């Protein structure tokens, strides 16, 4: 409620005034009722305001630190941090390398309206010798990926990492090594695993040949609900 101070001196004679005409408060369905439209508002600003949160969601869904992303893109850590927080206006020369590293189309990165085409544009990215193909559109929901660790990549020493979220993996071929906390597991083709990504984890390959696997990742910690046919009923 807005009040108006009476400009008359305190000792002046009060003058009768008509009671104010009551006005209905704006409803919850229309919180901006009664507000004059901002004729100078730029609709582009609203689109660009969503870029920062989208960039942060993409980075964290891939388990990347600002430092790792800086190395991949050539953009300084401070600039990346300001982009994600909305303190730096996203420009084309910054968005292009980010779209390339994250493997998403530029229009998806800036949140441009979809054309209605449901197909996903597969843009593989490489990380630590591993080929990663995003199978879903970027965003803050569940993300699907296809991973390929070629035989040319050494088995290496595990370097577990942590980040927010929940992950499900399914091995398509080869033997996948999963280091999860104190566990050191080997998953052959046809096996699956799911875990909280706040537990230190690492993927690698074991033995000869490539390793190929699928992963579903939920940044908000969603568990995956996978339906499978009972043994002996496949193909019925």
Backbone as CSV, one residue per row, in Angstrom:
resi,resn,N_x,N_y,N_z,CA_x,CA_y,CA_z,C_x,C_y,C_z
1,UNK,0.851,-1.186,0.000,0.000,0.000,0.000,0.885,1.234,0.000
2,UNK,0.517,2.235,-0.822,1.295,3.472,-0.916,0.584,4.568,-0.157
3,UNK,1.275,5.344,0.682,0.698,6.454,1.426,1.306,7.741,0.928
4,UNK,0.507,8.819,0.989,0.967,10.138,0.540,0.938,11.092,1.711
5,UNK,2.030,11.783,1.957,2.107,12.717,3.074,1.356,13.996,2.727
6,UNK,0.553,14.488,3.698,-0.201,15.725,3.518,0.773,16.894,3.564
7,UNK,0.863,17.705,2.478,1.836,18.805,2.450,1.466,19.994,3.331
8,UNK,0.265,20.030,3.949,-0.146,21.186,4.749,0.575,21.202,6.074
9,UNK,0.824,22.355,6.638,1.399,22.421,7.992,0.468,21.731,8.977
10,UNK,1.049,21.255,10.092,0.266,20.510,11.080,-0.851,21.342,11.691
11,UNK,-0.674,22.715,11.753,-1.684,23.543,12.419,-2.687,24.119,11.447
12,UNK,-2.690,23.661,10.188,-3.652,24.198,9.217,-5.008,23.559,9.423
13,UNK,-6.052,24.243,8.930,-7.417,23.766,9.072,-7.641,22.609,8.113
14,UNK,-8.030,21.438,8.564,-8.255,20.324,7.637,-9.410,20.600,6.694
15,UNK,-9.273,20.215,5.489,-10.301,20.402,4.478,-10.929,19.067,4.166
16,UNK,-12.259,18.971,4.238,-12.909,17.688,3.960,-12.572,17.228,2.544
17,UNK,-12.296,15.979,2.431,-12.010,15.409,1.108,-12.866,14.173,0.918
18,UNK,-13.109,13.856,-0.346,-13.896,12.666,-0.663,-13.079,11.424,-0.374
19,UNK,-13.718,10.384,0.125,-12.973,9.140,0.394,-12.396,8.591,-0.905
20,UNK,-11.213,8.006,-0.828,-10.596,7.476,-2.046,-11.399,6.318,-2.607
21,UNK,-11.405,6.242,-3.910,-12.096,5.149,-4.578,-11.293,3.877,-4.424
22,UNK,-11.864,2.835,-3.838,-11.104,1.595,-3.644,-10.730,0.960,-4.978
23,UNK,-9.552,0.386,-5.028,-9.099,-0.316,-6.229,-8.796,-1.749,-5.851
24,UNK,-9.137,-2.645,-6.725,-8.910,-4.064,-6.463,-7.432,-4.373,-6.604
25,UNK,-6.870,-5.130,-5.652,-5.460,-5.508,-5.781,-5.276,-6.459,-6.947
26,UNK,-4.096,-6.470,-7.539,-3.853,-7.409,-8.639,-3.951,-8.838,-8.142
27,UNK,-4.497,-9.705,-8.974,-4.632,-11.115,-8.605,-3.305,-11.824,-8.798
28,UNK,-3.208,-13.039,-8.210,-1.989,-13.828,-8.370,-1.799,-14.243,-9.814
29,UNK,-2.911,-14.344,-10.537,-2.786,-14.757,-11.927,-2.206,-13.653,-12.786
30,UNK,-2.280,-12.412,-12.312,-1.755,-11.291,-13.082,-0.959,-10.404,-12.153
31,UNK,0.262,-10.805,-11.767,1.032,-10.049,-10.782,1.459,-8.685,-11.260
32,UNK,1.421,-8.446,-12.573,1.858,-7.157,-13.098,0.684,-6.238,-13.416
33,UNK,-0.506,-6.589,-12.924,-1.668,-5.765,-13.220,-1.456,-4.357,-12.709
34,UNK,-1.812,-3.394,-13.534,-1.685,-1.998,-13.148,-0.327,-1.414,-13.428
35,UNK,0.651,-2.239,-13.806,1.977,-1.724,-14.099,2.054,-1.320,-15.554
36,UNK,2.628,-0.175,-15.799,2.757,0.303,-17.163,3.816,-0.511,-17.881
37,UNK,3.593,-0.921,-19.131,4.590,-1.704,-19.854,5.840,-0.889,-20.110
38,UNK,6.964,-1.569,-20.046,8.236,-0.919,-20.302,8.479,-0.922,-21.799
39,UNK,8.206,0.221,-22.421,8.314,0.306,-23.871,9.745,0.151,-24.337
40,UNK,10.710,0.438,-23.447,12.104,0.371,-23.857,12.756,-0.963,-23.596
41,UNK,11.993,-1.975,-23.076,12.583,-3.275,-22.758,13.014,-3.984,-24.037
42,UNK,14.204,-4.545,-24.034,14.743,-5.261,-25.182,14.506,-6.752,-24.983
43,UNK,13.707,-7.398,-25.836,13.444,-8.831,-25.654,14.711,-9.672,-25.738
44,UNK,15.735,-9.145,-26.408,17.000,-9.885,-26.497,17.624,-10.067,-25.126
45,UNK,17.445,-9.064,-24.249,18.028,-9.151,-22.911,17.470,-10.345,-22.147
46,UNK,16.173,-10.604,-22.316,15.553,-11.734,-21.616,16.134,-13.059,-22.102
47,UNK,16.407,-13.149,-23.411,16.998,-14.368,-23.962,18.413,-14.561,-23.438
48,UNK,19.214,-13.488,-23.458,20.606,-13.581,-23.027,20.718,-13.848,-21.529
49,UNK,19.708,-13.424,-20.759,19.754,-13.648,-19.310,19.724,-15.133,-18.965
50,UNK,19.174,-15.947,-19.861,19.113,-17.381,-19.594,20.355,-18.140,-20.018
51,UNK,21.289,-17.461,-20.686,22.487,-18.139,-21.180,23.386,-18.576,-20.029
52,UNK,23.573,-17.701,-19.027,24.460,-18.017,-17.909,24.074,-19.290,-17.175
53,UNK,22.821,-19.399,-16.698,22.402,-20.637,-16.031,22.523,-21.863,-16.935
54,UNK,22.277,-21.673,-18.239,22.387,-22.800,-19.169,23.839,-23.253,-19.303
55,UNK,24.761,-22.298,-19.345,26.184,-22.636,-19.424,26.638,-23.392,-18.176
56,UNK,26.182,-22.932,-17.013,26.569,-23.603,-15.767,26.015,-25.033,-15.727
57,UNK,24.758,-25.200,-16.185,24.146,-26.531,-16.185,24.901,-27.481,-17.113
58,UNK,25.307,-26.990,-18.282,26.050,-27.824,-19.221,27.400,-28.229,-18.641
59,UNK,28.079,-27.274,-18.028,29.414,-27.563,-17.489,29.335,-28.576,-16.345
60,UNK,28.429,-28.346,-15.413,28.342,-29.240,-14.258,27.810,-30.613,-14.646
61,UNK,26.946,-30.692,-15.674,26.428,-31.994,-16.101,27.532,-32.858,-16.689
62,UNK,28.592,-32.225,-17.189,29.724,-32.965,-17.753,30.847,-33.123,-16.739
63,UNK,30.628,-32.623,-15.524,31.631,-32.771,-14.480,32.885,-31.953,-14.709
64,UNK,32.768,-30.836,-15.430,33.924,-29.993,-15.737,34.082,-28.880,-14.713
65,UNK,35.312,-28.566,-14.373,35.592,-27.386,-13.555,35.774,-26.192,-14.475
66,UNK,35.734,-25.001,-13.908,35.978,-23.804,-14.710,37.380,-23.841,-15.312
67,UNK,38.338,-24.370,-14.564,39.700,-24.455,-15.069,39.813,-25.379,-16.270
68,UNK,39.140,-26.537,-16.211,39.168,-27.479,-17.337,38.490,-26.880,-18.558
69,UNK,37.377,-26.192,-18.343,36.678,-25.566,-19.462,37.508,-24.436,-20.055
70,UNK,38.228,-23.718,-19.215,39.109,-22.650,-19.689,40.196,-23.212,-20.594
71,UNK,40.770,-24.349,-20.211,41.813,-24.980,-21.025,41.264,-25.416,-22.380
72,UNK,40.022,-25.920,-22.403,39.427,-26.424,-23.644,38.998,-25.312,-24.585
73,UNK,38.609,-24.173,-24.034,38.057,-23.096,-24.862,39.014,-21.937,-25.092
74,UNK,40.021,-21.789,-24.231,40.899,-20.630,-24.332,40.307,-19.382,-23.706
75,UNK,39.185,-19.527,-23.008,38.536,-18.404,-22.326,38.976,-18.418,-20.866
76,UNK,39.317,-17.262,-20.323,39.827,-17.205,-18.953,38.775,-17.671,-17.949
77,UNK,39.250,-18.165,-16.808,38.353,-18.633,-15.751,37.456,-17.504,-15.262
78,UNK,38.017,-16.306,-15.112,37.219,-15.180,-14.614,36.105,-14.826,-15.591
79,UNK,36.399,-14.875,-16.895,35.369,-14.572,-17.891,34.281,-15.635,-17.883
80,UNK,34.673,-16.911,-17.773,33.681,-17.988,-17.713,32.783,-17.836,-16.493
81,UNK,33.381,-17.490,-15.356,32.608,-17.313,-14.130,31.614,-16.167,-14.274
82,UNK,32.049,-15.073,-14.898,31.155,-13.920,-15.081,30.054,-14.230,-16.082
83,UNK,30.354,-15.032,-17.092,29.320,-15.439,-18.046,28.235,-16.250,-17.347
84,UNK,28.644,-17.202,-16.511,27.677,-18.064,-15.835,26.842,-17.301,-14.820
85,UNK,27.422,-16.274,-14.206,26.689,-15.504,-13.198,25.891,-14.361,-13.803
86,UNK,26.029,-14.151,-15.122,25.296,-13.081,-15.781,25.953,-11.724,-15.690
87,UNK,27.177,-11.661,-15.159,27.880,-10.385,-15.033,28.603,-10.000,-16.322
88,UNK,28.708,-10.927,-17.261,29.351,-10.662,-18.544,28.367,-10.977,-19.654
89,UNK,28.176,-10.039,-20.568,27.234,-10.246,-21.664,27.799,-11.279,-22.641
90,UNK,27.050,-12.327,-22.956,27.551,-13.345,-23.884,27.603,-12.818,-25.313
91,UNK,28.759,-12.893,-25.919,28.942,-12.446,-27.302,29.367,-13.638,-28.143
92,UNK,29.275,-13.475,-29.459,29.477,-14.596,-30.367,30.853,-15.234,-30.224
93,UNK,31.902,-14.408,-30.072,33.247,-14.979,-29.998,33.469,-15.809,-28.732
94,UNK,32.622,-15.627,-27.714,32.688,-16.453,-26.511,31.776,-17.674,-26.625
95,UNK,30.617,-17.501,-27.250,29.649,-18.588,-27.332,30.068,-19.679,-28.316
96,UNK,30.752,-19.308,-29.395,31.143,-20.301,-30.399,32.047,-21.396,-29.827
97,UNK,33.158,-21.040,-29.138,33.980,-22.120,-28.571,33.268,-22.905,-27.476
98,UNK,32.373,-22.253,-26.721,31.632,-22.965,-25.681,30.664,-23.974,-26.294
99,UNK,29.986,-23.577,-27.373,29.075,-24.499,-28.052,29.844,-25.685,-28.626
100,UNK,31.043,-25.416,-29.153,31.854,-26.498,-29.729,32.294,-27.487,-28.653
101,UNK,32.797,-26.983,-27.533,33.291,-27.858,-26.468,32.153,-28.652,-25.832
102,UNK,30.995,-28.008,-25.638,29.859,-28.699,-25.014,29.121,-29.597,-26.001
103,UNK,29.399,-29.427,-27.300,28.752,-30.268,-28.289,27.282,-29.981,-28.479
104,UNK,26.902,-28.695,-28.414,25.508,-28.314,-28.615,25.443,-27.234,-29.692
105,UNK,24.343,-27.173,-30.456,24.190,-26.109,-31.441,24.126,-24.746,-30.756
106,UNK,24.553,-23.722,-31.472,24.575,-22.381,-30.904,23.177,-21.904,-30.527
107,UNK,22.175,-22.204,-31.367,20.822,-21.745,-31.059,20.285,-22.397,-29.792
108,UNK,20.730,-23.620,-29.518,20.310,-24.294,-28.288,20.994,-23.682,-27.076
109,UNK,22.229,-23.234,-27.273,22.978,-22.636,-26.174,22.335,-21.335,-25.707
110,UNK,21.793,-20.570,-26.647,21.180,-19.288,-26.284,19.685,-19.425,-26.031
111,UNK,19.147,-20.641,-26.173,17.738,-20.849,-25.871,16.802,-20.350,-26.944
112,UNK,17.242,-20.394,-28.203,16.368,-19.961,-29.295,15.190,-20.925,-29.421
113,UNK,14.010,-20.433,-29.853,12.843,-21.311,-29.984,13.132,-22.481,-30.916
114,UNK,12.644,-23.651,-30.550,12.848,-24.826,-31.382,11.973,-24.768,-32.624
115,UNK,12.450,-25.416,-33.689,11.728,-25.388,-34.953,10.666,-26.473,-35.038
116,UNK,10.597,-27.368,-34.062,9.658,-28.474,-34.110,10.291,-29.763,-34.584
117,UNK,11.538,-29.701,-35.055,12.249,-30.902,-35.483,12.725,-31.654,-34.243
118,UNK,12.241,-32.882,-34.006,12.610,-33.603,-32.778,13.999,-34.233,-32.830
119,UNK,14.635,-34.224,-34.006,15.932,-34.888,-34.123,17.006,-34.139,-33.340
120,UNK,17.927,-34.910,-32.753,19.052,-34.352,-32.011,20.253,-34.268,-32.946
121,UNK,20.884,-33.114,-32.997,22.077,-32.944,-33.817,23.276,-33.469,-33.028
122,UNK,23.781,-34.622,-33.436,24.865,-35.278,-32.708,26.190,-34.590,-33.010
123,UNK,26.801,-34.043,-31.990,28.081,-33.349,-32.128,29.060,-33.951,-31.132
124,UNK,29.888,-34.902,-31.574,30.824,-35.552,-30.649,31.847,-34.565,-30.089
125,UNK,32.257,-34.794,-28.863,33.322,-34.013,-28.235,34.333,-34.996,-27.654
126,UNK,35.573,-34.549,-27.541,36.631,-35.398,-26.984,37.072,-34.852,-25.639
127,UNK,37.281,-35.772,-24.702,37.750,-35.394,-23.374,38.622,-36.507,-22.819
128,UNK,39.874,-36.190,-22.545,40.834,-37.162,-22.017,40.910,-38.403,-22.908
129,UNK,40.871,-38.194,-24.230,40.960,-39.302,-25.170,39.660,-40.032,-25.395
130,UNK,38.631,-39.705,-24.639,37.327,-40.366,-24.736,36.422,-39.584,-25.676
131,UNK,35.694,-40.281,-26.538,34.741,-39.653,-27.444,33.364,-39.691,-26.789
132,UNK,32.749,-38.524,-26.628,31.447,-38.421,-25.967,30.449,-37.819,-26.949
133,UNK,29.335,-38.507,-27.158,28.299,-38.036,-28.077,27.043,-37.709,-27.273
134,UNK,26.674,-36.418,-27.140,25.423,-36.075,-26.451,24.226,-36.604,-27.245
135,UNK,23.337,-37.309,-26.580,22.155,-37.882,-27.228,20.879,-37.149,-26.849
136,UNK,21.002,-36.054,-26.136,19.831,-35.277,-25.717,20.162,-33.804,-25.846
137,UNK,19.132,-32.985,-25.802,19.336,-31.547,-25.874,19.914,-31.053,-24.558
138,UNK,20.726,-30.002,-24.642,21.301,-29.432,-23.428,20.228,-28.850,-22.532
139,UNK,20.501,-28.756,-21.262,19.546,-28.225,-20.302,19.850,-28.736,-18.916
140,UNK,18.918,-28.485,-18.008,19.145,-28.868,-16.616,18.460,-30.173,-16.231
141,UNK,17.759,-30.829,-17.193,17.094,-32.084,-16.879,18.013,-33.269,-17.097
142,UNK,17.415,-34.441,-17.303,18.203,-35.641,-17.561,18.943,-35.517,-18.883
143,UNK,20.197,-35.949,-18.887,21.027,-35.886,-20.078,21.492,-37.290,-20.444
144,UNK,21.496,-37.604,-21.748,21.929,-38.909,-22.227,23.190,-38.756,-23.074
145,UNK,24.134,-39.685,-22.901,25.404,-39.628,-23.625,25.807,-41.033,-24.076
146,UNK,26.529,-41.076,-25.192,27.182,-42.302,-25.632,28.686,-42.072,-25.534
147,UNK,29.402,-43.002,-24.896,30.838,-42.855,-24.664,31.596,-43.939,-25.419
148,UNK,32.746,-43.568,-25.961,33.640,-44.529,-26.593,35.053,-44.283,-26.081
149,UNK,35.633,-45.301,-25.435,37.030,-45.240,-25.015,37.801,-46.166,-25.948
150,UNK,38.528,-45.611,-26.923,39.224,-46.461,-27.892,40.361,-47.249,-27.260
151,UNK,40.716,-48.362,-27.921,41.788,-49.217,-27.414,43.123,-48.493,-27.387
152,UNK,43.246,-47.418,-28.179,44.499,-46.666,-28.223,44.744,-45.860,-26.948
153,UNK,43.696,-45.677,-26.135,43.842,-44.928,-24.882,44.388,-45.865,-23.805
154,UNK,45.501,-45.532,-23.171,46.049,-46.399,-22.116,45.047,-46.578,-20.978
155,UNK,45.158,-47.724,-20.300,44.246,-47.983,-19.185,44.395,-46.918,-18.109
156,UNK,45.597,-46.460,-17.861,45.818,-45.300,-17.005,45.577,-45.537,-15.527
157,UNK,45.895,-44.486,-14.764,45.708,-44.500,-13.309,44.426,-43.753,-12.965
158,UNK,43.535,-44.346,-12.182,42.269,-43.673,-11.843,42.488,-42.320,-11.169
159,UNK,41.715,-41.344,-11.615,41.705,-40.019,-10.997,40.247,-39.657,-10.714
160,UNK,39.670,-40.213,-9.650,38.241,-40.002,-9.371,37.892,-38.530,-9.171
161,UNK,36.686,-38.189,-9.597,36.159,-36.841,-9.408,34.766,-36.906,-8.814
162,UNK,34.261,-35.777,-8.354,32.919,-35.701,-7.772,32.189,-34.490,-8.333
163,UNK,30.873,-34.563,-8.363,30.021,-33.437,-8.740,28.596,-33.781,-8.337
164,UNK,27.725,-32.798,-8.358,26.332,-33.020,-7.983,25.627,-33.858,-9.044
165,UNK,24.731,-34.733,-8.610,23.912,-35.462,-9.557,23.847,-36.951,-9.281
166,UNK,23.244,-37.672,-10.245,23.074,-39.117,-10.161,23.279,-39.669,-11.563
167,UNK,23.962,-40.796,-11.686,24.313,-41.313,-13.013,23.997,-42.796,-13.132
168,UNK,23.579,-43.179,-14.337,23.308,-44.568,-14.692,24.123,-44.887,-15.931
169,UNK,24.798,-46.039,-15.959,25.610,-46.426,-17.120,25.235,-47.837,-17.556
170,UNK,25.353,-48.077,-18.870,25.084,-49.396,-19.446,26.163,-49.679,-20.484
171,UNK,26.862,-50.803,-20.339,27.977,-51.137,-21.227,27.454,-51.832,-22.486
172,UNK,27.786,-51.260,-23.644,27.366,-51.826,-24.923,28.348,-52.880,-25.422
173,UNK,29.649,-52.600,-25.317,30.665,-53.575,-25.727,31.974,-53.272,-25.008
174,UNK,32.807,-54.302,-24.916,34.059,-54.148,-24.205,33.880,-54.338,-22.706
175,UNK,34.898,-53.955,-21.953,34.874,-54.085,-20.489,35.202,-52.728,-19.886
176,UNK,34.253,-52.212,-19.104,34.377,-50.883,-18.507,34.839,-51.005,-17.060
177,UNK,35.881,-50.276,-16.730,36.334,-50.235,-15.336,35.686,-49.038,-14.654
178,UNK,35.017,-49.299,-13.545,34.361,-48.250,-12.766,34.960,-48.234,-11.365
179,UNK,35.660,-47.160,-11.059,36.161,-46.954,-9.703,35.159,-46.050,-9.000
180,UNK,34.554,-46.556,-7.928,33.492,-45.844,-7.223,33.775,-45.894,-5.729
181,UNK,34.287,-44.800,-5.187,34.660,-44.801,-3.785,35.751,-45.828,-3.527
182,UNK,35.478,-46.771,-2.624,36.438,-47.829,-2.310,36.302,-49.029,-3.241
183,UNK,35.305,-49.010,-4.126,35.073,-50.139,-5.026,35.852,-49.971,-6.321
184,UNK,36.337,-51.086,-6.851,37.010,-51.115,-8.150,36.353,-52.234,-8.945
185,UNK,35.440,-51.858,-9.856,34.589,-52.826,-10.540,34.936,-52.912,-12.020
186,UNK,34.654,-54.066,-12.622,34.765,-54.257,-14.061,33.394,-54.694,-14.571
187,UNK,32.818,-53.898,-15.471,31.493,-54.184,-16.015,31.640,-54.675,-17.450
188,UNK,31.255,-55.919,-17.755,31.287,-56.402,-19.137,30.064,-55.905,-19.900
189,UNK,30.030,-56.178,-21.188,28.893,-55.777,-22.014,27.607,-56.378,-21.460
190,UNK,26.569,-55.550,-21.402,25.278,-56.007,-20.906,25.023,-55.701,-19.452
191,UNK,26.038,-55.213,-18.723,25.842,-54.870,-17.315,25.619,-53.365,-17.160
192,UNK,24.933,-53.007,-16.068,24.612,-51.605,-15.796,24.958,-51.276,-14.351
193,UNK,25.093,-50.001,-14.072,25.356,-49.530,-12.708,24.749,-48.149,-12.557
194,UNK,24.394,-47.793,-11.332,23.920,-46.444,-11.049,24.487,-46.007,-9.713
195,UNK,24.754,-44.696,-9.585,25.416,-44.210,-8.378,25.235,-42.708,-8.237
196,UNK,25.413,-42.251,-7.010,25.406,-40.832,-6.675,26.762,-40.261,-7.071
197,UNK,26.761,-39.230,-7.923,28.031,-38.703,-8.432,28.776,-37.853,-7.410
198,UNK,28.212,-37.708,-6.206,28.980,-37.077,-5.137,29.986,-38.061,-4.541
199,UNK,29.853,-39.340,-4.912,30.855,-40.345,-4.551,31.991,-40.268,-5.568
200,UNK,33.246,-40.217,-5.135,34.357,-40.154,-6.094,34.267,-41.309,-7.099
201,UNK,34.332,-40.988,-8.401,34.170,-42.016,-9.423,35.076,-41.741,-10.622
202,UNK,35.324,-42.805,-11.388,36.211,-42.714,-12.558,35.893,-43.857,-13.500
203,UNK,35.940,-43.576,-14.824,35.709,-44.594,-15.842,37.007,-44.873,-16.603
204,UNK,37.219,-46.120,-16.962,38.356,-46.494,-17.794,38.054,-47.800,-18.506
205,UNK,38.992,-48.252,-19.288,38.793,-49.520,-20.003,39.733,-50.578,-19.434
206,UNK,39.351,-51.842,-19.667,40.147,-52.981,-19.209,40.300,-53.948,-20.373
207,UNK,41.518,-54.442,-20.598,41.743,-55.431,-21.639,41.856,-54.816,-23.018
208,UNK,41.889,-55.700,-24.018,42.034,-55.255,-25.401,40.688,-54.799,-25.960
209,UNK,40.748,-53.949,-26.957,39.538,-53.507,-27.629,38.945,-52.238,-27.051
210,UNK,38.017,-51.665,-27.820,37.332,-50.445,-27.396,36.302,-50.763,-26.316
211,UNK,35.904,-49.718,-25.609,34.800,-49.811,-24.653,33.752,-48.784,-25.059
212,UNK,32.524,-49.234,-25.165,31.424,-48.350,-25.556,30.309,-48.493,-24.529
213,UNK,29.819,-47.356,-24.023,28.749,-47.429,-23.023,27.852,-46.205,-23.103
214,UNK,26.649,-46.363,-22.583,25.670,-45.277,-22.505,25.613,-44.770,-21.074
215,UNK,25.285,-43.498,-20.927,25.100,-42.947,-19.583,23.923,-41.993,-19.579
216,UNK,23.193,-42.004,-18.480,22.137,-41.032,-18.211,22.551,-40.272,-16.967
217,UNK,22.452,-38.959,-17.043,22.903,-38.141,-15.921,21.819,-37.153,-15.530
218,UNK,21.517,-37.102,-14.233,20.565,-36.135,-13.707,21.277,-35.195,-12.756
219,UNK,21.360,-33.926,-13.107,22.114,-32.974,-12.294,21.456,-32.746,-10.943
220,UNK,20.118,-32.881,-10.867,19.410,-32.636,-9.617,19.343,-33.880,-8.738
221,UNK,20.003,-34.959,-9.165,20.021,-36.174,-8.343,18.881,-37.123,-8.627
222,UNK,18.256,-37.016,-9.822,17.162,-37.919,-10.138,17.688,-39.340,-10.328
223,UNK,17.025,-40.320,-9.735,17.370,-41.718,-9.978,16.718,-42.140,-11.287
224,UNK,17.350,-43.073,-11.977,16.850,-43.533,-13.255,15.889,-44.703,-13.035
225,UNK,14.784,-44.694,-13.735,13.825,-45.791,-13.650,13.867,-46.530,-14.987
226,UNK,14.528,-47.671,-15.001,14.736,-48.425,-16.231,13.886,-49.681,-16.197
227,UNK,13.079,-49.879,-17.222,12.244,-51.078,-17.313,12.997,-52.142,-18.123
228,UNK,13.046,-53.337,-17.617,13.726,-54.426,-18.320,12.845,-55.666,-18.293
229,UNK,12.882,-56.423,-19.382,12.102,-57.659,-19.437,12.758,-58.718,-18.571
230,UNK,11.968,-59.579,-17.901,12.554,-60.658,-17.093,13.380,-61.590,-17.969
231,UNK,14.375,-62.291,-17.404,15.185,-63.232,-18.184,14.310,-64.261,-18.889
232,UNK,14.636,-64.535,-20.133,13.888,-65.529,-20.885,12.707,-64.964,-21.636
233,UNK,12.433,-63.654,-21.469,11.274,-63.072,-22.144,11.682,-62.030,-23.161
234,UNK,12.983,-61.858,-23.383,13.430,-60.890,-24.365,12.944,-61.306,-25.749
235,UNK,12.414,-60.338,-26.465,11.985,-60.585,-27.837,10.574,-61.112,-27.944
236,UNK,9.907,-61.359,-26.816,8.534,-61.851,-26.876,7.590,-60.718,-27.266
